[in-house]
Amino acid sequence: MGYPRLGGEGGKGGDVWVVAHNKMTLKQLKDKYPQKRFVAGEGANSRVSALKGSKGKDCEIPVPVGVSVTDENGKIIGELNKEKDRILVAEGGLGGKLLTNFLPLKGQKRVIHLDLKLIADIGLVGFPNAGKSSLLSKISHAKPAIADYAFTTIKPELGKIMYSDFKQISVADLPGLIEGAHMNKGMGHKFLKHIERTKQLLFVVDISGFQLSSQTHYRTAFETIILLSKELELYKEELHTKPALLAVNKMDLPDAQDKLHVLMNQLQNPKEFLHLFEKNMIPEKTVEFQHIIPISAVTGEGIDELKSCIRKSMDEHANQENDAYHKQQLLNLHISNTISYSEPPSKNAVSSPRMDIT
């Protein structure tokens, strides 16, 4: 409340914030706050000894890094991608003042949804039984920093590849994709949404092919790659713009070398083999792999080469991003200088030393 007789202003209500913490999980949040209700403090009334009432205490909701916050209608309020990122989700009401006839205004009230997407450098993409988990344990065996991420129905695992110069690259092993995932079959969107946040994709396929069950079609390694590409494309076309590598696993099996020879021929001339597929299974654009590495997660064959290729691909991508950033900065500077020379500021104008074009 305000203080009409002396013109005192009541304190503003506290705000509700969502704040990212590295060691937080959604399960911990749910266990700690089962009611899922968060209320900020009330502002203090204006009084003779303190005409300006103090602001109410803010309320902070601790969430894991990688959470996107949406409202009831599915509209994104914001994303929290690093430690201590924060988003204002409900603002406190104004305290009583002359403008409000010294009566306080109600604060904002809203329902929000928290959606966690895993953040990693590399995302493993493959059908079940391709050997992704075995591969992750193999490439991160020197420092087995594998952590469970708490989700309702799936538990992706995160491993780290450690290099001799202490460079670390995080790799996310996500539960296997199945045909029809884009339509939310199986784990569907719960798998695919995590792929969005990874910088690069590592396709993992079984050289012998794949069959989910006796009721489903057997797929060769080449068919598996085409179908994985189609699932990613149907979910979100932009996923095709991510750099991709291919690990051909289980090279310790009999006839693996012969099958690899056939697969390499198919990958070099994919269009010659697309007639074998139904039209609705053919992706608009086939994935171009930066590196194709035959491996065996069981014997360790090709693992060192795979780690080397991952590092090389990540470094190249980082250099390209840096070059693009510097070019944009130069372009912004050029545009800013052009505007400065062509339009001299008036005497009353306030000039800015920099102009960002977005």
NORRA-V427463 format. One record per backbone hydrogen bond with DSSP energy under -1.0 kcal/mol. NH is the residue of the N-H (numbers start at 1). CO is the residue of the C=O. If there is no record, write none. Layout:
<<NH	CO> <NH	CO>>
//
This chain:
<<2	102> <3	8> <7	3> <8	3> <10	96> <11	44> <13	93> <14	41> <16	90> <17	59> <18	87> <19	61> <20	85> <21	63> <24	21> <29	25> <30	26> <31	27> <32	28> <33	29> <36	33> <41	57> <44	54> <46	1> <47	50> <53	9> <56	12> <59	15> <61	17> <63	19> <66	80> <68	115> <69	78> <70	113> <71	75> <74	71> <77	69> <78	69> <80	67> <84	20> <85	82> <87	18> <89	16> <90	16> <101	98> <102	97> <103	100> <105	94> <108	91> <113	70> <115	68> <117	66> <122	170> <123	200> <124	172> <125	202> <130	127> <135	131> <136	132> <137	133> <138	134> <139	135> <140	136> <145	143> <146	144> <147	158> <149	156> <157	173> <158	147> <159	171> <161	169> <163	167> <166	163> <169	161> <171	159> <172	122> <173	157> <177	126> <181	178> <183	180> <184	181> <185	180> <188	185> <190	187> <191	188> <192	188> <193	189> <194	191> <198	195> <199	120> <200	121> <201	243> <202	123> <203	245> <204	125> <205	247> <207	249> <209	206> <210	219> <216	213> <219	210> <224	220> <225	221> <226	222> <227	223> <228	224> <229	225> <230	226> <231	227> <232	228> <233	229> <234	230> <235	231> <236	232> <239	236> <240	237> <241	238> <242	239> <245	201> <246	291> <247	203> <248	293> <249	205> <251	295> <253	250> <256	253> <259	255> <260	256> <261	257> <262	258> <263	259> <264	260> <265	261> <266	262> <267	263> <268	264> <269	265> <272	269> <273	270> <276	273> <277	274> <281	278> <282	279> <290	244> <293	246> <295	248> <296	301> <300	296> <303	300> <306	302> <307	303> <308	304> <309	305> <310	306> <311	307> <312	308> <313	309> <314	310> <315	311> <316	312> <317	313> <318	314> <319	315> <320	316> <321	317> <322	318> <323	319> <324	320> <325	321> <326	322> <327	323> <328	324> <329	325> <330	326> <331	327> <332	328> <333	329> <334	330> <335	331> <336	332> <337	333> <338	334> <339	335> <340	336> <341	337> <342	338> <343	339> <349	346>>
//
